[in-house]
Structures are given as C-alpha cells and as structure tokens.
Amino acid sequence: MENLFVLGISVSHRMNVSEQIQHILTSNGCKINARIGLPLQEVNSCSDKGLIIIQLICSEEEAGKVKSELNNLEGVKADLMVL
C-alpha cells in the first residue's frame, strides 16, 4: 500500500493570501484527492484565520514541494503527515 499524505495548512490572514493559496492549490490540482476548508470563526465576527486540510495523491517529494510553496507565503504554516 502506498503512503497517504495529508497536508494541514494554517492561515493567519486569509484575506491577504487567499488568492496566492488558491493559485498554488489549483496548479497542483491533479495531486489533490480531497480538500476541506474551515474558517476559524469567532463569536459575532468573521475571523481572518483558517484551516485547510488536503489529502494528496503524489510522491513524497511532490507533497514536500507543495508544502514548501505554501510555507513561503507570509502567515501560512503547512505541515505534512505521512500515514
């Protein structure tokens, strides 16, 4: 069985980097099997923080490249789980 790659992406300032994140994810779209986006809401306000969870279908090297691209964005922290 091949490894499963799950990429967790924490976004501190969604409004500032959402287009850049979307560009990276779209350019790697054929590697993405599932994607869940969760805005981290606060009581009575819309938070600028968010969490994205992605399941990747690719090699570990390719998954690492996606992670690195995302980590190059200010306010974005991506981490890869290999299961």
ABEGO torsion letter per residue (X at the ends): XBBBBBBBBBBABAAAAAAAAAAAAAAAAAABABBBBBBBBBBGBBBABBBBBBBBBBBAAAAAAAAAAAAABBGBBBBBBBX
